[in-house]
Amino acid sequence: MNIKKNVVVTGCCGFIGFSLSQELLNNKNIKVIGLDTINDYYDVNLKKQRLKLLKQNKNFQFKKVDIKNYNLLKKIFYKDKIDIIYNFAAQAGVQYSIKNPKKYMDSNCMGFFNILELARKSGVKTIFYASSSSVYGDSKKFPVKENFDLKPKNFYGFSKKANEEMAEIYSRYYGIKTIGLRFFTVFGPWGRPDLVINKLIDSFFKNKIFYLNNFGKHVRDFTYIDDVIKIILKLSINNKNVKDCEIFNICGSQPVSLLYLIKLFKKKVGKPKIIKRAFQKGDILKSYGSNRKLNKVLGKLKFTNFDDGFIDTLEWYKEYYKIK
């Protein structure tokens, strides 16, 4: 088989990295080199199940490696000519960043530096990397656009802002095309169990209490995973139309309140055990992004209706955990 491209996906056992790897492997001319530590920030078994699926494809190669480890990364980067890097390896979580800021400096900042530096030395020309809507902080104007001032209010958001600045410098001085993806609350099948939709579903079926922060007044620009992957692939194909250093909001631009989520849940599933509580330090009140720039580059995009995406997530959960 003639492999035309070698692609590295860091964080391949994570939600977005796994979903992208699966889609890339549908192309028989792409070899995916997946990197992950399989850490225990959330359910390790879920990550292992994702990896098990990826390993079924003979064009997938897995390396258990932490991107903080420069020397191990170096061996991987120099073994094969790498065409594109998709960097989704990062320590996630807003509340966790308040308690464990060093983990974010190590993984999100130092780890990303290693990726950039080894890309420079090994001749990689294109890097896609995960940023986050958290870089905006609590904006007063909506929808937020890519040229807005960035005022992250937690260490997670800061680490993503730092990534964007690092990428800009490497693009400017070393000719690497860096494309930053500001994700807005991605959800769907195989999603992270620490995010609100999955936590709500899990609490219901395990008969646990669901804590509704800020009395449900939070608003989130939920973006369905299939839409996210289609956007990344379109940007990969059409990146000749993208500047050498570019950043995009990855969002459906369809904000939904958590109160609506609860209402939908009661209608489609049942009545969860909810305790409403006050605003939690570090949380963002509202996320609502503009995708005008994305539409301008890729053409008019279609996004999955939130209710439909929720049902797909629910059905996946029931199937995965064998709930009848």
SVG drawing of the C-alpha trace seen along z (x, -y; Angstrom):
<svg xmlns="http://www.w3.org/2000/svg" viewBox="-41 -44 57 49">
<polyline fill="none" stroke="black" stroke-width="0.4" points="0.0,0.0 1.3,-3.4 1.1,-5.6 1.1,-9.2 0.9,-11.0 2.2,-10.5 0.0,-12.3 0.7,-12.7 -2.3,-13.0 -1.4,-13.8 -4.0,-13.1 -5.4,-10.3 -7.2,-8.6 -8.9,-11.8 -12.4,-12.8 -11.4,-15.0 -8.1,-13.3 -9.9,-9.9 -12.7,-11.2 -10.4,-12.8 -8.1,-9.8 -11.0,-7.6 -12.0,-9.8 -8.5,-10.2 -8.1,-6.4 -11.0,-6.2 -8.5,-7.4 -6.3,-4.5 -3.5,-6.8 -3.0,-8.3 -1.0,-6.7 -1.9,-8.0 0.8,-8.0 -1.2,-8.4 0.4,-9.7 -1.1,-9.6 -0.2,-9.1 -3.7,-7.6 -3.6,-9.5 -6.3,-9.2 -7.8,-12.7 -11.0,-10.9 -12.0,-7.3 -9.0,-5.3 -11.2,-2.5 -13.0,-4.9 -9.6,-6.0 -8.6,-2.4 -11.8,-1.5 -11.2,-4.4 -7.6,-3.1 -8.9,0.4 -11.0,-0.8 -8.2,-2.7 -5.8,0.2 -8.2,2.2 -6.9,0.2 -3.5,1.3 -2.6,-2.3 -2.7,-3.3 0.4,-3.2 0.3,-4.0 3.0,-5.4 2.4,-5.8 4.4,-9.0 4.0,-12.2 4.6,-15.3 6.6,-16.8 9.3,-14.1 11.4,-15.8 13.8,-12.9 11.0,-10.4 9.2,-12.7 12.4,-13.3 12.7,-9.6 9.2,-9.6 9.6,-12.8 12.8,-11.7 11.8,-8.2 9.3,-9.1 8.7,-12.2 5.7,-13.8 3.4,-15.9 0.9,-17.3 0.6,-17.4 -2.7,-17.7 -1.9,-18.6 -4.8,-17.7 -2.7,-16.5 -3.4,-18.9 -4.5,-18.9 -8.2,-19.9 -10.6,-21.2 -11.3,-24.7 -11.8,-23.8 -8.9,-21.3 -6.6,-24.1 -7.3,-26.2 -6.2,-23.3 -3.3,-22.0 -1.9,-24.9 1.5,-23.2 0.0,-20.4 -1.2,-23.0 2.2,-24.6 3.9,-21.2 1.6,-19.7 -0.1,-22.6 2.9,-25.0 6.1,-22.9 4.5,-20.0 3.4,-22.3 6.8,-23.9 8.3,-20.5 5.9,-19.9 6.7,-23.2 10.4,-22.9 10.6,-19.3 8.4,-20.4 10.9,-23.1 13.9,-20.7 12.3,-17.9 10.8,-20.0 7.0,-19.6 5.2,-22.4 1.7,-22.3 0.4,-22.1 -3.2,-22.2 -3.6,-22.7 -6.4,-22.9 -7.1,-26.2 -10.3,-27.0 -13.1,-29.5 -11.7,-29.9 -9.2,-32.4 -11.9,-35.0 -12.8,-34.9 -16.0,-36.7 -16.7,-38.8 -19.3,-41.5 -20.0,-41.4 -21.4,-38.5 -20.8,-36.6 -17.1,-36.7 -14.9,-37.1 -11.3,-36.0 -10.0,-39.5 -11.5,-40.3 -9.2,-41.0 -8.3,-37.8 -8.7,-37.9 -8.6,-34.3 -9.8,-34.0 -8.2,-30.7 -4.9,-28.9 -6.4,-26.6 -7.5,-29.6 -4.1,-31.2 -2.2,-28.1 -4.3,-28.1 -3.6,-31.8 0.1,-31.1 -0.1,-28.3 -1.5,-30.8 1.3,-33.2 3.9,-30.5 2.4,-29.2 2.5,-32.8 6.2,-33.1 7.1,-29.8 5.0,-30.6 6.6,-34.0 10.3,-32.9 10.3,-29.3 7.7,-29.2 5.5,-26.7 1.8,-27.0 0.0,-27.0 -3.8,-26.8 -5.4,-27.3 -8.8,-25.8 -10.8,-27.6 -13.2,-24.9 -16.5,-25.8 -17.9,-23.0 -17.6,-20.0 -20.0,-17.2 -21.3,-13.9 -20.7,-10.2 -17.4,-9.1 -17.4,-12.5 -15.5,-13.4 -17.4,-12.2 -16.3,-15.4 -18.4,-17.7 -21.8,-18.8 -24.0,-16.8 -22.2,-13.5 -22.2,-14.3 -26.0,-14.9 -26.7,-11.6 -24.3,-9.7 -25.8,-11.0 -29.3,-10.1 -28.6,-6.4 -26.4,-5.9 -28.9,-7.6 -26.5,-10.3 -27.0,-14.0 -26.2,-16.4 -24.9,-19.7 -26.1,-22.6 -23.7,-25.5 -24.8,-29.1 -28.4,-27.8 -28.4,-26.8 -27.9,-30.3 -24.7,-29.4 -24.9,-29.5 -22.8,-27.4 -22.1,-27.3 -22.4,-23.5 -20.8,-22.2 -21.4,-18.6 -18.3,-16.4 -19.1,-15.4 -19.4,-19.0 -16.0,-19.7 -14.3,-16.9 -15.7,-17.9 -14.4,-21.5 -10.9,-20.3 -10.8,-18.1 -12.0,-20.9 -9.4,-23.2 -6.8,-20.5 -7.8,-20.1 -8.3,-23.8 -5.4,-25.2 -3.9,-26.8 -6.6,-29.4 -5.6,-29.8 -2.9,-32.2 0.4,-30.8 -0.7,-31.8 -4.5,-31.6 -7.0,-31.1 -10.6,-30.0 -13.6,-29.8 -14.9,-26.2 -18.5,-26.6 -22.1,-26.3 -22.9,-29.8 -26.0,-28.4 -25.8,-29.1 -27.9,-27.0 -28.6,-27.6 -28.1,-24.9 -31.7,-25.4 -32.8,-24.4 -30.6,-21.3 -32.3,-20.3 -35.7,-20.9 -34.8,-18.8 -33.5,-16.1 -36.7,-15.9 -38.7,-15.7 -36.5,-13.0 -35.1,-11.0 -36.6,-11.7 -36.3,-13.8 -32.7,-13.9 -31.7,-14.6 -30.5,-18.2 -29.0,-20.4 -28.6,-24.0 -25.6,-25.8 -23.9,-29.2 -21.4,-30.3 -18.1,-28.4 -14.9,-30.3 -13.1,-30.2 -16.3,-29.3 -17.2,-31.3 -20.7,-32.8 -21.4,-32.6 -19.7,-31.2 -21.1,-32.2 -18.8,-32.4 -19.0,-33.9 -18.2,-31.4 -18.4,-34.1 -14.6,-33.8 -14.9,-30.0 -17.8,-30.3 -15.9,-32.9 -13.0,-30.5 -14.9,-27.2 -18.2,-28.3 -21.6,-28.1 -21.4,-25.4 -24.3,-23.3 -24.4,-22.5 -26.2,-19.7 -29.3,-20.8 -28.5,-20.7 -31.5,-18.4 -30.4,-15.9 -26.8,-15.9 -28.1,-15.4 -30.1,-12.3 -27.1,-10.9 -25.0,-11.3 -27.7,-9.8 -28.1,-6.7 -24.3,-6.3 -24.1,-6.4 -26.9,-3.7 -25.2,-1.5 -21.7,-1.9 -22.9,-1.1 -25.4,1.5 -28.4,-0.3 -31.8,0.9"/>
</svg>
